[in-house]
Amino acid sequence: MTKLEELTALLVNEINDFKNGVDKLEKMNEYLKDTKIKMDLTNYKSIIEKHEQKMASHTKAIERFESRFENHIEQAKIYPTWAVVVFIASILFGVGSILFISL
């Protein structure tokens, strides 16, 4: 009977230890539920703002390059205007001369 009493006392002690452990876990769970985690994003925010400024300056530089390039393309001509006018006039003069001579 003493062995049975010892086993019973041991089981009661283990159950009490388990109950104490569960109580501690419940308290920790309540504490964790109430705890709010706050992240400090100021460093990342400043990095992102700097990156946005750099991207804006790069975009403006690309737009300026495109406008200059388009202006150069619009102004670029293979032959100058005076050369084209002289060429057309000479062809007309040549055709007119041939027609005049052949008639």
PEZI-V613183 format. One record per backbone hydrogen bond with DSSP energy under -1.0 kcal/mol. CO is the residue of the C=O (numbers start at 0). NH is the residue of the N-H. If there is no record, write none. Layout:
# PEZI-V613183
CO	NH
CO	NH
This chain:
# PEZI-V613183
0	4
1	5
2	6
3	7
4	8
5	9
6	10
7	11
8	12
9	13
10	14
11	15
12	16
13	17
14	18
15	19
16	20
17	21
18	22
19	23
20	24
21	25
22	26
23	27
24	28
25	29
26	30
27	31
28	32
29	33
30	34
40	44
41	45
42	46
43	47
44	48
45	49
46	50
47	51
48	52
49	53
50	54
51	55
52	56
53	57
54	58
55	59
56	60
57	61
58	62
59	63
60	64
61	65
62	66
63	67
64	68
65	69
66	70
67	71
68	72
69	73
70	74
71	75
79	83
80	84
81	85
82	86
83	87
84	88
85	89
86	90
87	91
88	92
89	93
90	94
91	95
92	96
93	97
94	98
95	99
96	100
97	101
98	102
